[in-house]
Each structure stands twice: as C-alpha cells, then as structure tokens.
Amino acid sequence: MRAADAGLMVCHECHQLNRHQPEHVRQHCTRCGARVHMRRPNSIVRTWALLLSAALLYLPANLLPIMTVRMLGDGTPDTIMSGVVTLARHGMYPIAAVVFVASILVPTFKLIGIAMLLISVQRHHPMSAHQRLLVFRFIEWIGRWSMLDIFVIAILVAIVNFGSLASVEAGTGAVAFASVVVLTMLAAITFDPRLIWDNTESGNKHD
C-alpha cells in the first residue's frame, strides 16, 4: 500500500507526513510550512525538457574541442575522444580509461537511464517497480562522477600557465559538456521517484 492510497503526503523539506486535505487547493506542511504535493507538479514534462536539452548539447560536447594543451606555443585542440586516444598512445591507460568512463559512458548512461524511467512511467511500460528503482539508484550513483572531466580541465587551466612554455586552454566543448552534466543532474532531481511505484502492480505489492 502506498502512502498516497492512505491519503498521506511527505514534505520534501523536513520529511513530515501530512494528511491530504482535498478541500485545500494549496496545502502546506504542518511542521515547516513548505508546499506539499501528492506528486511533484509537471515532474515528467520538466524532466523531459531538461533531458532533451541535455541530449541536444551532447553532440557539440563530444564534437567540439574540450581543451587545448600548448607546449612551446604549439598545440592541437582535443575533443573528449581524441584526448582519450592521445592519453592511450602515451601509455597512460588508467587515466584514459577514467576519462572515457567519466566523460563518455557516464553521461550516456544517465541520458538513457532517465529516458527509460520516463518512458516506463509515462507509457506504463512493463517494468517492475524494483527494476525502475535500480535504474534510478544507478543514475544517482553515477551522477557523482559526471563533473570529473570539468574539474580536471579547471585544475589544469589554473595550474599549467607558464606563458609561451606551456599552457592549457578550455574549449567550447567544455561549456557544452558542463551544460550536459548540469542538465542531467537537474533532470534526475526534477524526476519524482514516487512515480516509480505508480501504475505498477508489482510496485503496489512492494509497498
């Protein structure tokens, strides 16, 4: 049995359970006064909007140069993938693997995972509540590694600045990549996880 079936709403600010009062158009938490809802308003629409925006920026994030390393005034702009290849050619396989996972696989998994959740919830796809929960937790877990590439670039730009000898410059791809990361993070936050248990027989059995 879900809390919604019992007429209970949880406050996202203080986690207080509140009794649903249909006669009130707007209902506030009895403890902290924050707005409470059975489900976040327009959660699916907002999550789709953020996800599609991230998907559109995903192409320039991977096709445009993310940074340029100059040695003695000479340097070639590198995209994420070309940077991974360069690191591998120089024998730095562990670093290349970390960059590939954090910059290619993690954003891809987040885009696909959030899309799977939205389609499953919106179209009543036959996924169990447990499967949806695993996907949601996986998205939350990999989200912490999303900004690794941007942090590395920021550190290199700040530290490696020796004038004409050596320097690192961030490219336009870095802006697009950072935008993808932020948008997917917001999409994961905007998605209401309580929708996971809605419209699923297996989800109701788990409650």
DOKOLKE-597020 format. One record per residue (C-alpha): x, y, z; residue in one letter. Coordinates in steps of 0.02 Angstrom, whole numbers. Example, Ala and Ser with C-alpha at 12.3 -4.5 7.8 and 13.67 -1.06 7.14 Angstrom:
residues 2
<east=615 | north=-225 | up=390 | type=A>
<east=684 | north=-53 | up=357 | type=S>
//
This chain:
residues 207
<east=0 | north=0 | up=0 | type=M>
<east=66 | north=171 | up=-49 | type=R>
<east=63 | north=324 | up=62 | type=A>
<east=-45 | north=409 | up=-72 | type=A>
<east=-176 | north=272 | up=-51 | type=D>
<east=-183 | north=313 | up=134 | type=A>
<east=-202 | north=499 | up=98 | type=G>
<east=-28 | north=545 | up=160 | type=L>
<east=96 | north=667 | up=82 | type=M>
<east=279 | north=685 | up=130 | type=V>
<east=362 | north=855 | up=145 | type=C>
<east=523 | north=865 | up=42 | type=H>
<east=596 | north=993 | up=162 | type=E>
<east=576 | north=911 | up=333 | type=C>
<east=503 | north=739 | up=282 | type=H>
<east=349 | north=763 | up=391 | type=Q>
<east=197 | north=658 | up=341 | type=L>
<east=44 | north=766 | up=308 | type=N>
<east=-137 | north=712 | up=288 | type=R>
<east=-205 | north=756 | up=117 | type=H>
<east=-346 | north=883 | up=126 | type=Q>
<east=-438 | north=888 | up=-42 | type=P>
<east=-535 | north=1044 | up=7 | type=E>
<east=-372 | north=1146 | up=6 | type=H>
<east=-305 | north=1197 | up=-165 | type=V>
<east=-133 | north=1230 | up=-91 | type=R>
<east=-75 | north=1130 | up=57 | type=Q>
<east=73 | north=1168 | up=168 | type=H>
<east=174 | north=1061 | up=287 | type=C>
<east=108 | north=1065 | up=464 | type=T>
<east=286 | north=1073 | up=532 | type=R>
<east=392 | north=1184 | up=419 | type=C>
<east=261 | north=1269 | up=310 | type=G>
<east=332 | north=1212 | up=142 | type=A>
<east=218 | north=1167 | up=-4 | type=R>
<east=173 | north=983 | up=-11 | type=V>
<east=104 | north=882 | up=-156 | type=H>
<east=48 | north=705 | up=-187 | type=M>
<east=169 | north=710 | up=-335 | type=R>
<east=282 | north=849 | up=-395 | type=R>
<east=184 | north=957 | up=-518 | type=P>
<east=232 | north=928 | up=-701 | type=N>
<east=376 | north=815 | up=-649 | type=S>
<east=376 | north=714 | up=-811 | type=I>
<east=362 | north=867 | up=-925 | type=V>
<east=502 | north=960 | up=-837 | type=R>
<east=614 | north=807 | up=-836 | type=T>
<east=585 | north=778 | up=-1022 | type=W>
<east=626 | north=961 | up=-1059 | type=A>
<east=790 | north=952 | up=-963 | type=L>
<east=834 | north=782 | up=-1038 | type=L>
<east=803 | north=836 | up=-1218 | type=L>
<east=905 | north=994 | up=-1190 | type=S>
<east=1049 | north=889 | up=-1123 | type=A>
<east=1034 | north=769 | up=-1271 | type=A>
<east=1046 | north=915 | up=-1395 | type=L>
<east=1203 | north=980 | up=-1310 | type=L>
<east=1279 | north=806 | up=-1301 | type=Y>
<east=1333 | north=812 | up=-1484 | type=L>
<east=1431 | north=976 | up=-1476 | type=P>
<east=1502 | north=921 | up=-1308 | type=A>
<east=1584 | north=773 | up=-1396 | type=N>
<east=1620 | north=851 | up=-1566 | type=L>
<east=1692 | north=1020 | up=-1514 | type=L>
<east=1865 | north=1039 | up=-1435 | type=P>
<east=1858 | north=1024 | up=-1247 | type=I>
<east=2034 | north=1090 | up=-1215 | type=M>
<east=2198 | north=1139 | up=-1300 | type=T>
<east=2367 | north=1097 | up=-1225 | type=V>
<east=2506 | north=1208 | up=-1291 | type=R>
<east=2690 | north=1164 | up=-1272 | type=M>
<east=2815 | north=1295 | up=-1332 | type=L>
<east=2674 | north=1384 | up=-1423 | type=G>
<east=2620 | north=1229 | up=-1518 | type=D>
<east=2460 | north=1135 | up=-1479 | type=G>
<east=2311 | north=1048 | up=-1556 | type=T>
<east=2132 | north=1062 | up=-1490 | type=P>
<east=2068 | north=897 | up=-1421 | type=D>
<east=1891 | north=832 | up=-1410 | type=T>
<east=1849 | north=711 | up=-1269 | type=I>
<east=1878 | north=558 | up=-1379 | type=M>
<east=2037 | north=622 | up=-1458 | type=S>
<east=2102 | north=662 | up=-1284 | type=G>
<east=2068 | north=483 | up=-1231 | type=V>
<east=2160 | north=419 | up=-1385 | type=V>
<east=2308 | north=535 | up=-1351 | type=T>
<east=2321 | north=476 | up=-1172 | type=L>
<east=2315 | north=295 | up=-1229 | type=A>
<east=2451 | north=324 | up=-1359 | type=R>
<east=2564 | north=392 | up=-1224 | type=H>
<east=2537 | north=236 | up=-1120 | type=G>
<east=2426 | north=320 | up=-989 | type=M>
<east=2293 | north=187 | up=-999 | type=Y>
<east=2220 | north=207 | up=-823 | type=P>
<east=2194 | north=394 | up=-848 | type=I>
<east=2123 | north=365 | up=-1022 | type=A>
<east=2002 | north=237 | up=-950 | type=A>
<east=1946 | north=356 | up=-812 | type=V>
<east=1917 | north=498 | up=-936 | type=V>
<east=1823 | north=382 | up=-1055 | type=F>
<east=1710 | north=316 | up=-918 | type=V>
<east=1677 | north=486 | up=-835 | type=A>
<east=1657 | north=586 | up=-995 | type=S>
<east=1581 | north=463 | up=-1119 | type=I>
<east=1496 | north=320 | up=-1028 | type=L>
<east=1426 | north=412 | up=-876 | type=V>
<east=1331 | north=548 | up=-973 | type=P>
<east=1269 | north=417 | up=-1097 | type=T>
<east=1206 | north=303 | up=-960 | type=F>
<east=1120 | north=449 | up=-874 | type=K>
<east=1031 | north=504 | up=-1033 | type=L>
<east=975 | north=328 | up=-1073 | type=I>
<east=928 | north=287 | up=-893 | type=G>
<east=821 | north=441 | up=-866 | type=I>
<east=736 | north=414 | up=-1035 | type=A>
<east=698 | north=234 | up=-986 | type=M>
<east=619 | north=290 | up=-823 | type=L>
<east=513 | north=423 | up=-908 | type=L>
<east=452 | north=305 | up=-1045 | type=I>
<east=416 | north=169 | up=-917 | type=S>
<east=316 | north=285 | up=-805 | type=V>
<east=228 | north=382 | up=-942 | type=Q>
<east=182 | north=237 | up=-1057 | type=R>
<east=155 | north=107 | up=-920 | type=H>
<east=297 | north=2 | up=-989 | type=H>
<east=301 | north=-171 | up=-908 | type=P>
<east=448 | north=-136 | up=-793 | type=M>
<east=431 | north=-187 | up=-612 | type=S>
<east=449 | north=-56 | up=-475 | type=A>
<east=608 | north=-144 | up=-420 | type=H>
<east=685 | north=-127 | up=-593 | type=Q>
<east=637 | north=57 | up=-601 | type=R>
<east=713 | north=84 | up=-429 | type=L>
<east=876 | north=1 | up=-482 | type=L>
<east=887 | north=115 | up=-634 | type=V>
<east=851 | north=270 | up=-527 | type=F>
<east=981 | north=223 | up=-396 | type=R>
<east=1109 | north=187 | up=-533 | type=F>
<east=1079 | north=360 | up=-607 | type=I>
<east=1102 | north=439 | up=-436 | type=E>
<east=1261 | north=339 | up=-404 | type=W>
<east=1349 | north=379 | up=-568 | type=I>
<east=1297 | north=562 | up=-557 | type=G>
<east=1438 | north=597 | up=-434 | type=R>
<east=1568 | north=561 | up=-569 | type=W>
<east=1491 | north=674 | up=-701 | type=S>
<east=1596 | north=828 | up=-666 | type=M>
<east=1764 | north=739 | up=-657 | type=L>
<east=1821 | north=796 | up=-830 | type=D>
<east=1770 | north=977 | up=-797 | type=I>
<east=1864 | north=976 | up=-631 | type=F>
<east=2021 | north=910 | up=-717 | type=V>
<east=2012 | north=1046 | up=-850 | type=I>
<east=1982 | north=1182 | up=-720 | type=A>
<east=2133 | north=1124 | up=-619 | type=I>
<east=2245 | north=1113 | up=-773 | type=L>
<east=2194 | north=1286 | up=-834 | type=V>
<east=2231 | north=1359 | up=-663 | type=A>
<east=2396 | north=1269 | up=-632 | type=I>
<east=2475 | north=1246 | up=-805 | type=V>
<east=2508 | north=1425 | up=-855 | type=N>
<east=2690 | north=1454 | up=-897 | type=F>
<east=2669 | north=1584 | up=-1034 | type=G>
<east=2743 | north=1529 | up=-1200 | type=S>
<east=2818 | north=1371 | up=-1124 | type=L>
<east=2658 | north=1278 | up=-1080 | type=A>
<east=2476 | north=1320 | up=-1055 | type=S>
<east=2305 | north=1237 | up=-1054 | type=V>
<east=2152 | north=1323 | up=-1126 | type=E>
<east=1972 | north=1265 | up=-1106 | type=A>
<east=1874 | north=1246 | up=-1267 | type=G>
<east=1693 | north=1274 | up=-1314 | type=T>
<east=1661 | north=1088 | up=-1295 | type=G>
<east=1693 | north=1106 | up=-1109 | type=A>
<east=1549 | north=1229 | up=-1094 | type=V>
<east=1433 | north=1111 | up=-1187 | type=A>
<east=1490 | north=963 | up=-1083 | type=F>
<east=1466 | north=1057 | up=-919 | type=A>
<east=1291 | north=1105 | up=-978 | type=S>
<east=1251 | north=922 | up=-1014 | type=V>
<east=1309 | north=873 | up=-839 | type=V>
<east=1207 | north=1010 | up=-754 | type=V>
<east=1051 | north=974 | up=-857 | type=L>
<east=1057 | north=787 | up=-822 | type=T>
<east=1082 | north=822 | up=-637 | type=M>
<east=930 | north=937 | up=-637 | type=L>
<east=831 | north=807 | up=-734 | type=A>
<east=870 | north=675 | up=-602 | type=A>
<east=818 | north=796 | up=-465 | type=I>
<east=658 | north=850 | up=-554 | type=T>
<east=601 | north=671 | up=-581 | type=F>
<east=484 | north=620 | up=-440 | type=D>
<east=541 | north=446 | up=-381 | type=P>
<east=368 | north=414 | up=-309 | type=R>
<east=309 | north=392 | up=-489 | type=L>
<east=410 | north=231 | up=-491 | type=I>
<east=275 | north=143 | up=-390 | type=W>
<east=127 | north=219 | up=-481 | type=D>
<east=30 | north=113 | up=-606 | type=N>
<east=131 | north=-46 | up=-571 | type=T>
<east=53 | north=-198 | up=-492 | type=E>
<east=222 | north=-260 | up=-434 | type=S>
<east=257 | north=-89 | up=-361 | type=G>
<east=99 | north=-96 | up=-257 | type=N>
<east=148 | north=-266 | up=-191 | type=K>
<east=314 | north=-199 | up=-131 | type=H>
<east=232 | north=-60 | up=-28 | type=D>
//
